[in-house]
Amino acid sequence: MTFMIAAAGTGGHVFPGLSVGEGLLDLGVSREDILFVGGDRLEATVYPAEGFRFMSVELAGLKRSLTLDNVRIPMVVSRARRRIADEIVANGVRVVLGMGGYVTVPAALAARKSRSVFFNAEQNAEAGLANKITARWAKASFVAFPGTGGLPGGVWVGNPVRKVFWSFDREALRPAALGHYDLDPSIPVIGVFGGSLGAGVLNDTVAGMLEGWQGPPVQVVHLTGVSYFEAMSGRSAAANVEWHRVGFEERMDRFFAVTDLVVSRAGGAVAELTATGTPSVLVPGRFGSGGHQSGNARALEGAGAAVIVEEGDLASLAEVVADLVTDAGRRDAMAAATRDMAKPDAARTIARTMIEAAK
């Protein structure tokens, strides 16, 4: 065992971690030399399903309200640190990568205790608390945006994306993807994506927008999230809207290949938007560490790659989307700006650095 990747919680941490694992494999590291560490959420399913070794530890995050739950955090972190440190020593782990979130702190402490090389990676435009804390022990902090807040000296490599996006070719993929969704190539396609689990506010707003749609004919591929699929399937759309609802899409490259414009949250989806050069309307969530989605959205908007619609302004979503659907020139300019931000080789860049550090 040589490499450990600590990633837990949401898809915004878990899938970039998986991408780095793919990068290590692509560069010749054996699957047996990679160990993922996390809790009992999404990561406990994703990593074993991809054939990677996975160790689950108890995790607890800092709550921003006054609560007794915060009192037990040092004890939970200490236990997790000991378990991870034991695993590092037992398996000869040389390099540890923390992807941010709760598991990064005990992983960093364990790496320090075991004298393994530690790196961390930040997926958002404003660093989360865990990465701010652990940066002091990191050989390097990899960041997804130039000038990521809270990590001065961070190395801008981009946000790791799955292997299917490393050399994404929309034109090559589009014909088969259009056929898969049964779409008309002559009508613009709007993609809607609320994250790996969906987003209730975004789903409801889009459903209302499509029911009262007064813009030109459109087709919509809406990734509702499994828990919202039944409710969304019961909604109807205006006569000039072809609305395709999907609970969960395993082939996100197919989704991006058909979309001319995406309406989405501004979490992990931002990495795929840049990797695919897709213009977007971003609705940043008000949750998470330090309002990270707002920072991500502002980074894309500032580059001319996206338009932001805040949750408090969702009544304007239909007008914003209709304006972009009818303005292909503006969408093309946004797509070009998005591509300028892309670093689709981020996973392999991080993996190469880890391999060098292990020598």
Secondary structure, 3 states (H helix, E strand, C coil): CCEEEECCCCHHHHHHHHHHHHHHHHCCCCHHHEEEEECCCHHHHHHHHCCCEEEECCCCCCCCCCCHHHHHHHHHHHHHHHHHHHHHHHHCCCEEEECCCCCHHHHHHHHHHHCCEEEEEECCCECCHHHHHHHHHCCEEEECCCCCECCCCCEECCCCCCHHHCCCCHHHHHHHHHHHHCCCCCCCEEEEECCCCCCHHHHHHHHHHHHCCCCCCEEEEEECCHHHHHHHHCCCCCCCEEEEEECCCCCHHHHHHHCCEEEECCCCHHHHHHHHCCCEEECCCCCCHHHHHHHHHHHHHHCCCEEECCHHHHHHHHHHHHHHHCCHHHHHHHHHHHHHHCCCCHHHHHHHHHHHHHC
